[in-house]
Every structure is written in structure tokens, then in C-alpha cells.
Amino acid sequence: MSQQYADVIVDISSEKLDRTFQYRVPEYLKGRITEGMVVRIPFGRGDREITGYVISLSEEPKYDAEKTKEILGVENSQETVESRLIALAAWMRENYGSTMIQALKTVFPVRKHIAGKEERHLRLKVSRAEGEAYLEHCLNRHYVAKARAVAAVLDREWVPYGIMTGEYRVTAAVIRGLLDEGILTMNAREVYRAALETTAETQHTLLTDAQRAVAEDIADEWEYRDRPCLIYGITGSGKTSIYMELIGQVVERGQQVIVLIPEIALTRQTVARFLTRFGGGIAFLNSRMTPAERYDQFKAAKRGDVQIMVGPRSALFTPFPNLGLIIVDEEHENTYVSENAPRYHAREAAIKRGELENAHVVMGSATPSVDAYYAAKQGIYRLFTLKERYGGSRLPEVSVVDMREELKKGNRSILSSKLSEAMEERFDRGEQMMLFLNRRGYAGFVSCRSCGHVVKCPHCDVSLSMHKNGKMICHYCGYETVQVKECPVCQSPYIGGFKIGTQQIEDVVQKAFPQARILRMDLDSTKGKEGHGKILGAFENHEADILIGTQMIVKGHDFPNVTLVGVLAADLSLNSSDYRAGERTFQLITQAVGRAGRGSRPGEAIVQTYHPDHYSIVDAVHQDYESFFEEELSYRMLLNYPPCGCMMAVLGSGEDETHLEMAMEYLKKFILKLYRKSDLQVIGPALPGVGKVRDVYRRVIYCKHLQYDTLVMIKDQLERYIEINSGFDTIQIQFDFNK
């Protein structure tokens, strides 16, 4: 039997994750050691015994086999949260394609050691009676500053150093003197950066009969089969209330909870609701936090100072020692898909972590992904439905405006006459409105009306966008140049921006309604750390009449005074080169429409489109998910797209276009030679949506098969083929599954 070797890491708390050490696996441990397991190993010159984590197993020695040390034993009693996260990383590496180091750096996102933040505070070192006597002494001698300091600690027991020097105006020299005299003592306690203020009183939301039934049925599922649970509830049906009921049950058992949300913009409103319900023990993550703040949140979770972590997909890897529940809110969102290797889907990774941790998984959406709903129909997930809005409010009245007919009538405005009239009515009644557009910037692209030339970025295969400041900007790499006055190809002066963007909509609305107070929310207006919170807070406080924005304004927000939603050109997403285009469009329109009428007043939504007969738009207008699902699934079945089939994308990138194309052709030939059966479909190499970014070229090969395991096998063989061929040294290869 061949010798087995284990790659072991000894430090997962710092940037040393990519430093591994290889050890021989003794005969008696073969078959017992798995990835993530804690083992005892000899380490260093003195062979001192330490513990490490197994991250991979192989039969090939990296060094002289005779000099490779042997594992001493397995720490069966030391299954830790780190070992379970390493096992999750191994699963991600195998199922999504990446190196183990890349997977480890994903599940351990806080790598650099950051010093903890300390708060110094002052206390009495002597007894209270002695302190009062010393205070009397200071007053008699007119030691005013000393008297203030001693009186403060007598009154408050302990006083932060900063408050003593600031609020009480006691100098550092006076404090030092009191410390030297032995009257006061100074201690330091660790505080967490970006810690949330807790609420003094908690409020329990009463569940409706329908919500209570779902919560009880989920608890029954946990007890008997414990499948992942999917809550399909229409917009405004109160899925969050059910989440909080389930969270309360888990926290009461002494376990912790991870709540995944798709957008940074949701954090503020979601956390506020959770604080009101639970009072404290909640932390949150978002991409705009500093490394120090993220470090503190993870450390607080591991120490048990936090019971609930709220955040985007990276929050899935919170090192909770006793994880009991993972909630994936708005599970259909594509922000749950990582763009870097391993290109994992947070929904699937959450289910796997639930298996490893014996934790429950609950997902929810008003527009479930076709994949999740299909799994529920197959019995893989347990499906629960909510068909009524919370509090008795009704779904909004929805109407469709065919913009082709508007053009025939001579209306060239972004706003249809019907939408303009509805907006005027809301101004008169003092109600709020939201206008949604799924585009960014002042102009989509700059084109010549004479010859059709589109001005593109010299570094990326995408068009430049025109902005108000007279600049043309690439939204992929940030390249900027001045706006052109004539076409660079035919020299025609008739060149300009295809003007459909949130900034231009704001200009049109302000001109049509001078009295309007307008807020705009998109990637450009929310660049600051608190950008989302400030805009949403202002709108919630009725400091604006209209909120104009991109996709981030239609996802999960609850504004009771919004009675009108205008969906502007949402069918643009139908033109994307993505087999999920119909699904994305249905979800966007349904979510947008669902923002209206969530309070006591009835709501209205107006959908402006050039494709009023497309099934995704018709079904979204009628809020008919089942009809959309059946028609969409029929197309997926016809073409073997997920979830009816499986698909793997082999993504290649490199600076030499010719070399990249040759490398991808070799990969295609290897795939066809490796798997000769006719049930595998191979497409490409082809250009992806964007063929070049920052002077790096891109190509893609698509493989379609009914069995996921077959594609994983092909991926494994491709990884070995790439590893032993030096021609791929300058080519980066990534794998994407079912995206």
C-alpha cells in the first residue's frame, strides 16, 4: 500500500495561511484522517509537539520522503470551529474549483492580525471611606482638579480615561499624580470597533395565524427530517417576523445564528429590526467596514459575545462555536455568487455548512430562484408558502405602459403620461414614490448617429459612459477621458450619450416637478461608508418625496408611505447574454412592484416596457410566480439548462490573446478526449460578456451534462492537466458551476 502524506497548517489566524507543512501519515491512521481534522505533529528544530489542521491528503511527497516527519496522532477531542470551516473549504475547492489556499482564504477572511482596541478607565484603588477622606483633603487644600477626579470615580465607580481628561477637564499630569499616590488605579478593557448600541427594551412582534403555522411547521421539520426550508412569501408577507421567531428559539437554546442578506443597503433596516426584537448580542458585516472592524466582529462571535451575525455572503464564515441556524434571506439574489475563486454560491455553501455543523438552514424569497423552487418541488427542500401580506395590506394595483405607443403619441420623455399623472396625484396627497431603473450613470454609452460607432474603453471591451462632469468613464477599470465632440471614425458631430441613467431621470423629474424633493440611490451616490444609511434614513424620515435608484432600492426595503412605484425600462435585462435573463427580469419587476402599498394606504405600480407581451413581464405584473416558473422551466428542460441539467464554465484569462486562445483550444480537445460520450455538450472557446478587462483577455468554454458529478470529474482532470503543463503558467483558469 502506498505511503500517504498530509499537508498541515499550524496558523490560521494570520497571513500565514499559505504556509503548509507536509507530514507522513502513519499506517494505523490511514483512512481515519480527513481534511479539517486536528492532529498532533512534531514542529521545529526541537520537535516540540503542537497541533495543526490537515488541509489535504496525497500520495506524492513534496520533499525528501526520508526526512519527512510523521504525524504523532489525532486529537479526537478537539473538533473546533476551525476544523469544520476547513472541511467546508475542502468541499468548496472540490465542488467549485480552486486551490485549497484560495478556499481557506475565503472561509478565513480575516487573515492579518490586528491589534485589539482598548479603553482605559480609572477606579479607586483605596476603600470608599479612604477615597471620601482624600476628597475632603483635596477640597480643604483647594486641589480642584484632584477633587474633580476623585469625586468622579466615587460617583461613577469607574470613568473612561478620555472622559476624565475631556468632560471633567483633568490633565494627564494630575491623573499620573493620583496613580503615583495610590489613590486611583487604571485598567484597560477591550472594546469592539463598530459595535452596535443595544436597545433597553425588546419588542416581540405578534405573528399572524399564517406566520405562526409556518414557524411551527418549520420546527416540526427540524425535529423529524431537517431538510433545508424554503419560505416562498409574497412581498410584504412578513418573512422576517418568522425568521426572528425561529432565531429566538435557537438563541434560547444557547446556539448562534447567521443571517445572510444580499445587499449592504439592507443592513441598516434589518439590524434595526433585530435590535428591537433581541436587544443586543448582534453584530453585522459589510464590505465597507475596515479590516479592524471586521476583525472585531469575528473575534466577538468566536468569544461568544455575539449570538447573531447579520451580513452579506462573507458572514457565512463567522466562526461561531455552536452554530444552530443559518438564514438566507432573498435567496434568489445573484450577489450570493462569488466572483473570485472559488466561485461558490452562498446558498449551497450554507447548506453544506449546516450539514457539517448540524445547523438548520432556512431560505426565503418573494421570487425564489428557479433552482431553489425546483429543489423544493423535488422534495429536496421543504416548501412553505405565504400568500397574504402582513397587517391586511393588499398587493398594489399594477398597470403596464407600452412605450412604443407612447412614442407614437409623440411622448419622447422617460416618463409616460400615465406615470406623470400618478406622480402628480401623490404630490397632492403628500405620499412618497420610488422610480426604479436597472442602469447606472448619466448615459449608458456614447454612440455616433451617423455611422453607429460606439466609443469603447481602450483597456476593456466595453463602452464608455458619459457623466455630467464632461468625462467618459469605464465602469470596469475606471479609465477616464474627456467627452468627444466628433466621431473618431467618420468625424460626424452627431455623437452623444444614449441617455438613460439615474442622474438623467433625476434631471427630467426635477424639471417636470420643480417642487419635488428627490433622493438618488445608485453605486455613484453611495460610495461613502455611510452612503446607503444616510439616503435610506432621509427617505424613511420623509425628507424626500421621490427615491430614484437602481436595483438596490427594490430589495427588501419597507417604506409604509410609498404608494407609487414606477418601473422604468426594467426589460433592458431581457437583452443580456444570460440564460437567466427572463428570471432576472421577473424578479426585478416583482420586487419593485412589491415596494408599493406596504402601509395602510393602497399602492399602485406602473411598469413601462417595450416588451409588454413577454411572459416574464406579464407574470410579474400579475404577481404569478407559479405561472412564470412553469414556463421558464419548460425552456430550461428544452435546452438542458440548470436546474434541469448542469453546466460548467471554464473561464480563462491572460495578457496574450493568441496564447490564451491556443490554451483554451487545448483544454477543449482534452475535454473531448477525456469524455467521449455524446451526452456531454461542449461549447466554445468563446468570448464571455466582456472580452477584455484591464488589458487582460478572457475566453470561456461551456460544458453541459445532466450529472453534476460528471462535470466535477472533468474539472478535477482539467486541474491536473493544467498543473503539469507549463504552457498554462501565464493563463489563469477558473471554474463556474450552474451560474
C-alpha positions in Angstrom: 0.0 0.0 0.0 1.4 3.4 -1.0 2.5 6.0 1.5 0.1 8.8 2.3 1.1 12.4 3.1 -0.9 15.2 4.7 -0.4 18.9 4.2 -0.9 20.6 7.6 -1.3 24.3 8.5 -0.4 25.4 12.0 -1.6 29.0 12.0 -5.0 30.1 10.7 -5.1 33.5 12.5 -2.7 35.4 10.3 -1.5 35.9 6.8 0.4 32.6 7.1 -2.5 30.6 5.7 -0.5 29.7 2.5 2.4 28.2 4.6 1.9 24.5 4.8 4.0 21.6 6.1 3.9 18.1 4.9 3.9 15.0 7.2 3.8 11.3 6.7 0.6 9.6 7.7 1.4 6.5 9.9 -0.1 3.2 8.7 -2.5 3.0 11.7 -4.1 6.4 10.7 -4.7 5.7 7.0 -8.3 6.0 6.3 -9.0 7.8 9.6 -7.6 11.2 8.7 -9.8 13.6 6.8 -9.4 17.3 5.7 -10.1 19.6 8.6 -9.0 17.2 11.3 -6.9 18.4 14.2 -3.6 16.4 14.5 -0.6 16.4 16.8 2.7 17.0 14.9 6.4 17.5 15.8 7.4 21.0 14.8 10.6 23.0 14.7 14.2 22.0 15.5 13.4 20.7 18.9 10.4 18.7 17.6 8.1 20.3 20.1 4.6 18.8 19.9 1.9 21.1 18.6 -1.5 20.8 17.0 -2.2 21.6 13.3 -5.0 21.2 10.8 -5.0 18.8 7.9 -5.9 20.6 4.7 -5.2 18.0 2.0 -4.1 14.4 1.5 -1.9 13.0 -1.3 0.4 10.1 -2.2 3.1 12.4 -3.6 5.9 13.7 -1.3 6.9 17.3 -1.8 10.2 16.9 -0.1 12.6 14.0 0.6 10.4 11.3 1.9 13.1 10.0 4.3 13.3 13.4 6.0 9.5 14.0 6.2 8.3 13.7 9.8 5.4 11.6 10.8 2.1 12.7 12.4 2.0 11.8 16.1 -1.7 11.3 16.5 -5.2 12.6 16.1 -6.9 15.0 18.5 -10.3 13.3 18.6 -11.4 15.6 21.4 -10.6 18.8 19.6 -13.2 19.2 16.8 -13.2 23.0 16.6 -15.0 25.6 14.5 -11.8 26.0 12.6 -11.7 22.3 11.7 -15.3 22.5 10.4 -14.5 25.6 8.4 -11.5 23.8 6.8 -13.8 20.9 5.9 -16.1 23.4 4.3 -13.2 24.9 2.4 -12.3 21.4 1.1 -15.8 20.9 -0.1 -15.7 24.3 -1.9 -12.4 23.5 -3.5 -13.8 20.2 -4.8 -17.2 21.5 -6.0 -16.3 24.9 -7.4 -12.7 24.5 -8.4 -9.8 26.4 -6.8 -6.7 25.8 -4.8 -7.1 24.8 -1.2 -5.3 28.0 -0.2 -7.8 30.1 -2.1 -10.6 28.2 -0.4 -9.0 28.7 3.0 -8.6 32.4 2.5 -12.3 32.6 1.7 -13.6 30.8 4.8 -11.0 32.6 7.0 -11.5 36.1 5.5 -9.8 38.0 8.4 -6.1 36.9 8.0 -3.9 39.7 9.2 -3.6 40.1 12.9 -4.9 43.4 14.0 -4.3 44.7 17.5 -7.4 44.9 19.7 -8.8 48.2 20.7 -8.5 49.0 24.4 -10.3 51.6 26.5 -8.5 52.7 29.6 -10.6 53.5 32.7 -9.9 54.8 36.2 -11.1 53.3 39.5 -10.4 53.9 43.2 -7.5 51.8 44.5 -8.3 52.6 48.1 -11.5 51.9 50.0 -14.5 54.1 49.5 -14.1 55.6 53.0 -10.5 56.4 52.3 -11.5 57.9 48.9 -14.1 60.2 50.6 -11.4 61.2 53.2 -9.0 62.1 50.4 -11.7 64.1 48.6 -12.2 66.1 51.8 -8.5 66.7 52.0 -8.3 68.0 48.4 -11.2 70.3 48.9 -9.6 71.8 52.1 -6.3 72.3 50.2 -8.1 73.7 47.1 -6.8 70.9 44.9 -9.6 71.5 42.5 -8.6 69.1 39.6 -7.8 66.3 42.0 -11.1 66.8 43.8 -13.0 66.6 40.4 -11.2 63.3 39.5 -11.8 61.6 42.9 -15.4 62.8 43.0 -16.0 61.4 39.6 -14.8 57.9 40.4 -16.7 58.0 43.7 -19.9 58.9 41.8 -19.5 56.5 38.8 -17.2 53.8 40.2 -15.1 53.8 37.0 -14.5 56.5 34.5 -13.0 56.2 31.0 -9.7 58.0 30.7 -10.9 60.0 27.7 -14.0 61.3 29.6 -11.8 62.2 32.6 -9.5 64.3 30.5 -12.3 65.7 28.4 -15.6 66.1 30.2 -14.0 66.5 33.7 -11.0 68.6 32.4 -8.4 66.7 34.5 -5.0 66.8 32.9 -2.8 63.8 32.4 -0.3 65.1 34.9 -3.0 65.2 37.7 -4.1 61.7 36.8 -0.5 60.5 36.9 -0.1 62.1 40.4 -3.2 60.3 41.7 -1.9 57.0 40.3 1.5 57.5 41.9 -0.1 58.3 45.3 -2.0 55.0 45.1 -5.4 56.8 45.2 -6.5 55.7 41.8 -5.7 52.7 39.6 -6.0 52.5 35.8 -7.2 49.3 34.0 -7.8 48.6 30.3 -10.7 46.7 28.9 -11.1 45.6 25.3 -13.9 47.2 23.2 -15.2 46.3 19.8 -15.0 48.6 16.9 -18.3 49.2 15.0 -20.2 47.7 18.0 -24.0 48.2 17.8 -25.8 50.0 20.5 -28.4 47.8 22.2 -31.9 48.8 22.9 -33.1 49.0 26.5 -36.4 47.2 25.8 -37.2 44.5 23.4 -40.5 44.2 21.5 -42.0 40.9 20.3 -43.9 41.1 17.0 -47.1 39.1 17.1 -47.3 36.6 14.3 -50.4 36.2 12.2 -52.1 32.8 12.1 -50.4 32.1 8.7 -46.9 33.1 10.0 -47.4 31.1 13.2 -48.3 28.0 11.2 -45.2 28.3 9.0 -43.0 28.8 12.1 -44.5 25.7 13.8 -44.2 23.6 10.6 -40.5 24.5 10.3 -39.9 23.5 13.9 -41.6 20.1 13.1 -39.4 19.7 10.0 -36.3 20.3 12.2 -37.3 17.6 14.5 -38.1 14.9 12.0 -36.2 15.3 8.7 -34.4 18.6 8.9 -34.3 19.4 5.2 -33.4 22.9 4.1 -36.5 25.0 4.3 -37.7 27.5 1.7 -40.2 30.1 2.5 -42.0 31.5 -0.6 -43.9 34.5 0.6 -45.2 37.4 -1.5 -43.7 40.8 -0.9 -44.8 42.2 2.4 -45.9 38.9 3.8 -43.7 39.1 6.9 -40.9 36.6 6.3 -38.6 38.5 8.6 -41.0 38.0 11.5 -40.8 34.3 11.0 -37.0 34.5 10.9 -37.0 36.3 14.2 -39.3 33.7 15.8 -37.0 30.9 14.7 -33.9 32.8 15.8 -35.4 33.4 19.2 -35.9 29.6 19.6 -32.3 28.8 18.6 -30.8 31.6 20.8 -32.7 30.4 23.8 -31.0 27.0 23.4 -27.6 28.7 23.7 -26.8 28.5 20.0 -25.8 31.1 17.5 -27.4 32.3 14.2 -26.1 33.6 10.9 -28.5 35.8 8.8 -27.3 36.4 5.3 -28.7 39.4 3.4 -27.9 40.2 -0.3 -27.2 43.9 -0.2 -25.2 46.3 2.0 -28.2 48.6 1.7 -30.4 46.2 3.7 -28.1 46.1 6.7 -29.3 49.3 8.4 -33.1 48.4 8.3 -32.5 44.7 9.1 -30.3 45.3 12.0 -32.7 48.0 13.4 -35.5 45.4 13.4 -33.3 42.7 15.0 -32.1 45.1 17.8 -35.7 46.0 18.5 -36.6 42.3 18.8 -33.5 40.9 20.6 -32.0 44.0 22.3 -28.3 43.0 21.8 -25.9 40.3 21.0 -26.0 41.3 17.3 -23.1 42.1 15.0 -23.1 43.0 11.4 -20.7 42.8 8.5 -20.5 44.7 5.3 -17.9 45.3 2.6 -17.3 49.0 3.7 -16.1 48.1 7.1 -12.4 48.5 7.9 -10.3 45.3 8.4 -10.1 46.3 12.1 -13.9 46.4 12.4 -14.3 43.1 10.6 -11.7 41.6 12.9 -13.5 42.7 16.0 -16.9 41.3 14.8 -15.4 37.9 14.1 -13.5 37.9 17.4 -16.7 38.8 19.3 -18.5 36.0 17.6 -15.9 33.4 18.5 -15.7 34.6 22.1 -19.5 34.2 22.5 -20.1 38.0 22.9 -22.4 37.8 19.8 -25.2 35.4 19.2 -26.5 36.8 15.8 -24.4 37.8 12.8 -26.1 39.8 10.0 -24.3 40.4 6.7 -23.7 39.5 3.1 -22.2 36.2 1.9 -18.9 36.6 3.8 -20.9 36.4 7.0 -21.5 32.7 6.3 -18.0 32.0 7.6 -18.5 33.6 11.0 -16.6 31.4 13.5 -19.5 30.6 15.8 -18.6 27.7 18.1 -22.1 26.4 18.4 -23.9 27.4 15.2 -27.6 26.4 15.3 -29.3 28.2 12.3 -28.4 29.8 9.0 -30.9 32.1 7.3 -30.5 33.1 3.7 -32.8 36.0 3.0 -33.7 36.8 -0.6 -32.0 33.6 -1.6 -32.6 34.3 -5.3 -30.1 37.3 -5.4 -27.0 36.9 -7.6 -24.9 38.8 -5.1 -24.7 35.5 -3.3 -22.4 34.2 -6.0 -18.7 34.9 -5.5 -16.8 36.4 -8.4 -13.5 35.1 -7.2 -12.2 31.5 -6.9 -13.7 29.5 -5.5 -16.8 30.9 -7.3 -19.2 29.5 -4.7 -22.9 30.1 -4.2 -23.6 31.2 -0.6 -26.9 29.3 -0.7 -25.3 26.0 -1.5 -22.3 26.7 0.8 -24.8 27.5 3.6 -26.5 24.1 3.2 -23.1 22.4 3.3 -22.0 24.3 6.4 -25.4 23.3 8.0 -24.6 19.7 7.4 -21.1 20.0 8.9 -22.3 21.9 11.9 -25.7 20.1 12.4 -27.3 23.5 12.0 -30.7 24.2 10.4 -31.0 26.2 7.1 -33.9 28.4 6.2 -34.2 30.4 3.0 -36.8 32.9 1.9 -37.8 35.0 -1.1 -40.8 36.6 -2.7 -39.4 35.4 -6.0 -37.5 32.2 -5.3 -34.8 31.2 -7.8 -35.8 28.6 -10.3 -33.1 26.3 -8.8 -34.4 26.5 -5.3 -38.1 26.2 -6.2 -37.3 23.2 -8.4 -35.4 21.6 -5.5 -38.5 22.2 -3.2 -40.8 20.7 -5.8 -38.5 17.6 -5.9 -38.7 17.3 -2.1 -35.0 18.2 -1.6 -36.1 21.3 0.3 -39.3 21.7 2.4 -41.5 24.4 0.9 -43.7 26.8 2.9 -45.9 29.5 1.3 -47.3 32.8 2.5 -50.0 34.2 0.2 -51.1 37.2 2.1 -49.5 40.5 3.2 -48.9 41.2 6.9 -51.4 43.6 8.5 -54.1 43.1 5.9 -52.5 45.4 3.3 -53.1 44.4 -0.3 -50.7 44.0 -3.2 -50.6 47.1 -5.4 -52.7 47.6 -8.5 -50.3 47.1 -11.4 -50.6 48.5 -14.9 -48.4 48.2 -18.0 -47.5 51.1 -20.3 -46.3 50.1 -23.8 -43.6 52.7 -24.5 -43.9 52.1 -28.3 -47.4 53.5 -28.1 -46.1 56.5 -26.1 -43.6 57.3 -28.8 -46.4 57.1 -31.5 -48.3 59.7 -29.5 -45.4 62.0 -29.6 -44.2 61.5 -26.0 -40.4 61.2 -26.0 -40.0 61.6 -22.3 -38.6 58.9 -20.0 -41.9 59.3 -18.0 -45.1 58.0 -19.6 -48.2 60.2 -19.4 -49.8 57.7 -17.1 -46.8 57.7 -14.7 -46.6 61.5 -14.8 -50.3 61.8 -13.8 -49.9 59.3 -11.0 -46.9 61.2 -9.6 -48.9 64.5 -9.7 -51.6 62.8 -7.6 -49.0 61.6 -5.0 -47.6 65.1 -4.6 -51.1 66.4 -3.9 -51.7 63.7 -1.3 -48.2 64.1 0.3 -47.3 60.4 -0.4 -43.9 59.1 -1.4 -42.8 57.5 -4.7 -40.0 55.3 -5.9 -38.7 55.2 -9.5 -36.6 52.2 -10.4 -34.1 51.8 -13.2 -31.5 49.0 -13.6 -28.9 51.1 -15.1 -26.0 53.3 -13.8 -24.6 56.6 -14.6 -25.7 59.6 -16.7 -25.5 57.8 -20.0 -25.3 54.1 -21.0 -22.9 54.6 -23.9 -21.6 57.2 -26.3 -22.6 56.5 -30.0 -22.5 58.2 -33.4 -25.8 58.6 -35.1 -24.1 58.9 -38.5 -22.1 55.7 -38.6 -23.1 53.8 -35.5 -19.6 53.8 -33.9 -19.7 53.2 -30.1 -16.8 54.7 -28.1 -15.1 52.0 -26.1 -12.5 51.8 -23.4 -9.0 51.1 -24.8 -8.4 48.7 -22.0 -11.7 46.8 -21.7 -14.1 45.5 -24.3 -17.0 47.7 -23.0 -18.4 51.1 -24.0 -17.6 54.3 -22.1 -20.3 56.0 -20.2 -20.9 59.8 -20.3 -21.2 61.6 -17.0 -22.3 65.1 -16.0 -18.8 66.4 -15.4 -18.0 66.1 -19.1 -16.0 62.9 -18.6 -16.4 59.5 -20.3 -15.7 56.7 -17.8 -15.2 53.0 -18.0 -17.2 51.3 -15.2 -15.0 48.2 -15.2 -11.5 49.7 -14.8 -12.1 53.3 -14.0 -10.5 54.7 -17.2 -11.5 58.4 -17.8 -11.2 60.7 -20.8 -12.9 63.9 -21.9 -16.1 63.8 -23.8 -15.6 63.6 -27.6 -17.1 66.4 -29.8 -17.0 64.5 -33.0 -16.9 60.8 -34.1 -13.4 59.4 -34.2 -14.3 57.3 -37.2 -16.4 59.5 -39.5 -15.8 62.9 -37.8 -19.5 63.5 -37.6 -20.6 66.0 -34.9 -23.7 63.9 -34.2 -22.3 61.9 -31.4 -23.5 61.7 -27.8 -24.7 59.6 -25.0 -27.6 57.1 -25.0 -29.2 58.9 -22.2 -30.9 56.5 -19.8 -29.4 56.7 -16.3 -30.5 57.6 -12.8 -28.9 61.0 -13.0 -30.7 61.9 -16.2 -34.0 60.6 -14.7 -33.4 62.9 -11.7 -33.0 65.8 -14.1 -36.1 65.0 -16.0 -38.2 64.6 -12.8 -36.9 67.8 -11.3 -37.8 69.7 -14.4 -41.3 68.2 -14.6 -41.9 68.6 -10.9 -39.9 71.6 -9.6 -41.5 71.2 -6.1 -40.1 67.6 -5.8 -37.6 66.7 -3.1 -35.6 64.0 -4.8 -33.0 61.4 -3.5 -31.0 59.3 -5.9 -29.5 56.0 -4.8 -27.1 54.1 -7.0 -23.4 53.0 -7.0 -22.2 56.5 -7.6 -24.3 58.2 -4.8 -23.5 55.6 -2.2 -19.7 55.5 -2.4 -19.2 56.8 1.2 -19.1 54.4 4.1 -22.5 55.5 5.4 -23.9 56.3 2.0 -26.7 53.8 2.0 -27.8 54.5 5.6 -28.0 58.3 5.1 -30.1 58.1 1.9 -32.4 55.4 3.3 -32.7 57.2 6.6 -33.6 60.5 5.0 -36.3 58.9 2.8 -37.7 57.0 5.8 -38.0 60.3 7.7 -39.9 61.7 4.7 -37.2 64.2 3.9 -37.8 63.5 0.2 -40.8 62.8 -2.0 -39.1 60.6 -4.6 -36.4 58.0 -4.3 -34.8 57.2 -7.7 -32.4 54.3 -7.9 -31.0 51.1 -9.3 -31.6 47.5 -8.1 -30.6 48.3 -4.5 -33.8 50.3 -3.8 -36.2 47.5 -4.6 -34.7 44.7 -2.5 -36.3 44.2 0.9 -36.9 47.8 2.0 -40.1 48.7 3.8 -41.4 52.3 3.5 -45.1 52.5 4.5 -45.7 55.9 3.0 -44.6 54.7 -0.5 -47.8 54.3 -2.6 -46.4 54.6 -6.1 -43.6 52.7 -7.8 -42.6 53.4 -11.4 -40.6 50.7 -13.2 -38.6 52.3 -15.9 -37.2 50.1 -18.7 -36.8 47.1 -16.5 -37.0 44.9 -19.6 -33.5 46.1 -20.5 -32.3 43.0 -18.6 -34.1 40.8 -21.2 -31.3 41.7 -23.6 -28.4 40.3 -21.5 -26.5 37.3 -22.7 -27.6 35.2 -19.8 -29.9 32.2 -19.9 -31.4 33.6 -16.7 -32.5 36.9 -18.3 -36.2 36.1 -18.1 -35.8 35.0 -14.4 -33.9 38.2 -13.5 -36.4 40.4 -15.2 -39.4 38.7 -13.5 -37.6 39.0 -10.1 -36.7 42.7 -10.6 -40.2 43.8 -11.6 -41.9 41.7 -8.9 -39.6 43.1 -6.2 -40.0 46.6 -7.5 -43.8 46.4 -7.6 -43.8 45.0 -4.1 -42.4 48.2 -2.6 -45.7 50.0 -3.1 -48.6 49.9 -0.6 -46.9 48.3 2.3 -48.7 50.6 4.8 -52.3 51.3 5.4 -52.8 53.2 2.1 -53.3 51.3 -1.2 -50.4 51.1 -3.6 -50.0 51.4 -7.3 -47.2 50.3 -9.7 -46.7 51.3 -13.3 -44.4 49.2 -15.5 -43.0 50.9 -18.6 -41.8 48.4 -21.2 -41.1 47.8 -24.8 -42.0 44.1 -24.4 -45.4 44.0 -22.8 -46.2 40.5 -24.0 -43.1 38.8 -22.7 -44.1 36.1 -20.2 -41.7 37.3 -17.5 -43.3 40.8 -17.6 -46.9 39.5 -17.9 -46.4 37.1 -14.9 -44.6 39.8 -12.8 -47.4 42.2 -13.4 -49.9 39.6 -12.2 -47.6 38.5 -9.4 -48.0 35.0 -10.6 -44.8 33.1 -9.7 -46.2 29.6 -10.4 -47.1 30.5 -14.0 -43.7 32.1 -14.6 -41.9 29.0 -13.0 -43.7 26.5 -15.2 -43.0 28.4 -18.5 -39.4 29.2 -17.5 -38.8 25.6 -16.6 -40.1 24.4 -19.9 -37.4 26.4 -21.7 -34.7 25.1 -19.3 -35.8 21.5 -19.9 -35.7 22.0 -23.7 -32.1 23.3 -23.6 -30.8 21.3 -20.6 -30.1 24.4 -18.6 -30.0 24.3 -14.8 -31.8 23.1 -12.8 -32.9 20.5 -15.4 -29.3 19.9 -16.4 -25.9 21.0 -15.1 -23.4 23.5 -16.7 -19.8 24.2 -16.0 -18.0 27.3 -17.4 -14.2 27.1 -17.8 -13.0 30.7 -17.6 -9.6 31.5 -19.0 -7.8 34.9 -18.8 -4.3 36.1 -19.9 -2.5 39.1 -21.3 -1.5 37.4 -24.6 -4.7 36.9 -26.7 -3.2 34.4 -29.1 -1.7 32.3 -26.4 -4.9 32.3 -24.5 -6.9 31.2 -27.5 -4.5 28.4 -28.1 -4.6 27.3 -24.5 -8.4 27.2 -24.4 -8.4 25.1 -27.6 -6.1 22.6 -26.0 -8.5 22.4 -23.0 -11.4 21.8 -25.3 -9.6 19.0 -27.1 -8.6 17.5 -23.7 -12.2 17.5 -22.5 -13.5 15.8 -25.7 -10.7 13.2 -25.5 -11.4 12.6 -21.8 -15.1 12.2 -22.1 -16.2 10.7 -25.4 -19.9 10.1 -24.7 -22.5 12.0 -26.7 -24.3 13.2 -23.6 -21.7 15.9 -23.0 -22.1 19.2 -24.8 -19.1 21.4 -25.2 -19.4 25.0 -26.5 -16.6 27.4 -27.3 -14.0 28.7 -26.6 -16.0 31.9 -27.0 -16.0 35.4 -25.8 -17.7 36.0 -22.5 -19.9 39.0 -21.8 -16.8 41.2 -21.6 -13.8 40.0 -23.6 -11.1 42.2 -22.1 -10.7 44.0 -18.8 -7.6 46.0 -17.7 -5.7 44.7 -20.8 -6.4 41.1 -19.8 -8.2 38.9 -22.4 -11.0 36.5 -21.5 -12.4 33.3 -23.1 -14.8 30.7 -21.9 -15.7 27.1 -22.6 -19.2 25.8 -21.5 -19.8 22.1 -20.7 -23.4 20.8 -20.2 -24.3 17.5 -18.8 -27.2 16.0 -16.8 -25.0 14.9 -13.9 -23.1 17.4 -11.7 -20.6 14.7 -10.6 -19.5 14.2 -14.3 -18.7 17.9 -14.6 -16.8 17.8 -11.3 -14.8 14.8 -12.6 -13.9 16.8 -15.7 -12.9 19.7 -13.6 -10.6 17.6 -11.5 -8.9 16.1 -14.6 -8.5 19.6 -16.1 -6.9 20.9 -12.9 -4.3 18.0 -13.1 -3.8 18.6 -16.8 -3.2 22.4 -16.3 -0.8 21.7 -13.3 1.6 19.5 -15.3 1.6 21.7 -18.5 3.9 24.7 -18.3 2.0 26.4 -21.2 -0.7 27.3 -18.7 1.7 29.2 -16.4 0.7 32.6 -17.7 -3.0 31.6 -18.0 -5.5 31.9 -15.1 -8.2 29.3 -15.2 -11.3 29.4 -13.0 -14.4 27.2 -12.9 -18.0 28.2 -12.6 -20.9 25.8 -12.0 -24.6 26.4 -12.7 -24.3 30.2 -12.8 
